[in-house]
Amino acid sequence: MKESYDEFVARTEGPRPDRSMALTAIVFVALFFAMQFSYELCRGSRFEHWVIGDLTVKPAARVLQWLSPEVGVQALGNQLRAPGGGLVVKKGCEGVEIMFMLVAAFAAASLSWRRKLLGLGVGLVMVFVLNQIRLVALFYAYRYDTELFGLLHGTVAPIVLVLLVGLYSLAWFKPSLDPMSRSNAGDDARTLA
């Protein structure tokens, strides 16, 4: 007897809690703003310097050193320094807000804990990688085309990042959003048993 992945998940996940859309939205907004507020309280702290400098700038500098060793990029606190121009990574450019959106979305979603944790883990790695790509692109744009830098920094990159994370979340949540799969999940489990 062969079963599809969706049938396996329906059989092994167990019942998902039902939540109204309004309650889900309230949980999402409350968690997102609580995380934002908490992070704002960290302004200027060692934690903020660790997030921006160690977790954001240093990996971007390593990627830039690998891609263009001749540029001589160095990580210095919140700066990507190089002869000929670099970047200052400020609060908001480290990708934390989009990670907060992802955490709040997965916390509010009506999924099993296993599916939430797996989706959140994969999503956080995805956000980190996308933000590193964004920083590298901004570094090169700033050095070679300041007009392009302004467009990427202020409009294109934030929109693309939010869209990609939104599409990822929707794809991950699809089984829980589809009323047909929710009503049939129990039927499939009984049929397969």
Secondary structure as the mmCIF struct_conf table of DSSP 4:
data_model
#
loop_
_struct_conf.conf_type_id
_struct_conf.id
_struct_conf.beg_label_comp_id
_struct_conf.beg_label_asym_id
_struct_conf.beg_label_seq_id
_struct_conf.end_label_comp_id
_struct_conf.end_label_asym_id
_struct_conf.end_label_seq_id
HELX_RH_AL_P HELX_RH_AL_P1 TYR A 5 GLU A 13
HELX_LH_PP_P HELX_LH_PP_P1 PRO A 15 ASP A 18
HELX_RH_AL_P HELX_RH_AL_P2 MET A 21 LEU A 41
TURN_TY1_P TURN_TY1_P1 CYS A 42 GLY A 44
BEND BEND1 SER A 45 SER A 45
HELX_RH_AL_P HELX_RH_AL_P3 ARG A 46 HIS A 49
HELX_RH_PI_P HELX_RH_PI_P1 TRP A 50 VAL A 57
HELX_RH_AL_P HELX_RH_AL_P4 LYS A 58 LEU A 67
HELX_RH_3T_P HELX_RH_3T_P1 PRO A 69 VAL A 71
STRN STRN1 GLN A 74 LEU A 76
TURN_TY1_P TURN_TY1_P2 GLY A 77 ASN A 78
STRN STRN2 GLN A 79 ARG A 81
TURN_TY1_P TURN_TY1_P3 PRO A 83 GLY A 84
STRN STRN3 LEU A 87 VAL A 88
TURN_TY1_P TURN_TY1_P4 LYS A 91 GLY A 92
BEND BEND2 CYS A 93 GLY A 95
HELX_RH_AL_P HELX_RH_AL_P5 VAL A 96 ALA A 108
BEND BEND3 ALA A 109 ALA A 109
HELX_RH_AL_P HELX_RH_AL_P6 TRP A 113 TYR A 144
HELX_RH_AL_P HELX_RH_AL_P7 THR A 146 LEU A 151
HELX_RH_PI_P HELX_RH_PI_P2 LEU A 152 VAL A 156
HELX_RH_AL_P HELX_RH_AL_P8 ALA A 157 LEU A 177
HELX_RH_AL_P HELX_RH_AL_P9 PRO A 179 LEU A 192
#
